Amino acid sequence: MRKLLSLSEKISKYLIAAILIIVPLLPKFPLINVPGTYVAIRFEDLILLIAAISLVPKIVTDFKSLLRDPIVMAVIIFLAVGLLSLTAGILITQTVTFSLAILNWARRIEYMTPFFVAYLLIPKENLQENLEFFLKILLIVVFIAFIYGIGEHYLHFPVIITQNNESSKGVALFWTPGSNTNSTFAGQYDLAAFMVMTLPIFLSILFVIKDKIVRLITLVVSGTGLWLLINSFSRISQVSYVLAVSVPLLILKKFKGLAVVLIISLFFMVRSSGLDMRFASAVHVIYEHITATKTVSYIEGRFIASAQGITPSLTPVPVSTPIPVLSDVSIAIRLNVEWPRAFRAIITNPLLGTGYSSIGLATDNDYLRMLGETGLLGLLAFALIFFRIGKIFVKAFPLREKLTGLELSFIAGMVGAVIGTFVIATFIDLFEASKFATIFWLLLGFSVNLIKSKEYAK
């Protein structure tokens, strides 16, 4: 088993490289459709299966020590609560079917698998070399995604999305003027979130590394990433981007650089077609929803209709106030359909929720989704993972005293990326989006490994 573990560690670099390339860039064409669901097995699932198999020697060899790892235990607790929740959903509330619920539970394991590959398999002595290698791949991936996005706009490259049952079958669509850019991603929100995750890292590199060629390449790729973000027309992602890039540059004390980045970014965001109107529309709809009441208005009439005819009326006639029409579709769906559905699930079973898949394909708020599907225990178990990861990050502060070069850029950027991700998750089911979630967990696992390696060396 030790020989197999050594082999897993040797191939981990190339396995992670394959995940970084294939998951974001390969369109989601289905290989095998799962009967009775809109879900399909895709090529990226096979890569992640290989990643899971590569972890087996580590689990068998170091089983006892892994159980003492706080982060590993937090993930096990999270998965155990999810399994308990879907069991309750099948047997108690009867809100889910076994096949679909277990498939959604297994999907969480699949997306988190790269975290453990990066966290457990990469030898500590190879982290610096691998970090440089992986960041080069990320730069290439974002640039290729930009080229494909340009191809969608001007060369009729096919758009493959999975935002509904019909499109998830691999139907090739085409971009139309004024619509969102998806590039190689399964939807515009996945693309935008991916840019919010990677751009803080790139901009940190831009202001830390002194090599002029590296800075030029990073600047160009950052510009292409900003173009993709803006043309995704994801409002929450653009707001979170501003926060996500501000945090690492403040940590690095690059105040002038932050000012330049914000001025350029906001200039192009404001100039993007219709974006200012969409922000204004969202604010107006939320205001109307909050201030709308069920009061009635009165008609100052002198007559009232009755079965015997029209007779004089001495009192005003009550008439229901028409319900305001919400003009912003995405906000209206959240406020009137998706979020109330999640709240009903929370009320049904506050502790364990109603099980995975019980509240539909989308909730557009990951925290409400967790509460609805796995209850308060599920949300707390998820928070426990990031609480324990956060304790590892805190040990690396102050970053500028403990890290240098690419390591400093990467960790500072990841701090911003995590914060930006938490913000986006208030309006998007982000941890269920395979292309984003897989790479997010991978980079997070690598960053934890990197920080712990510095602690170990000390």
PyMOL commands that set and color helices and strands:
alter all, ss='L'
color gray80, all
select helices_A, chain A and resi 2-25+43-61+63-67+70-91+98-121+124-154+167-169+188-208+212-231+235-251+255-271+275-291+329-348+366-395+399-402+405-424+430-432+434-457
alter helices_A, ss='H'
color red, helices_A
select strands_A, chain A and resi 30-33+40-42+296-299+303-306+309-312+317-320
alter strands_A, ss='S'
color yellow, strands_A
deselect
rebuild
show_as cartoon
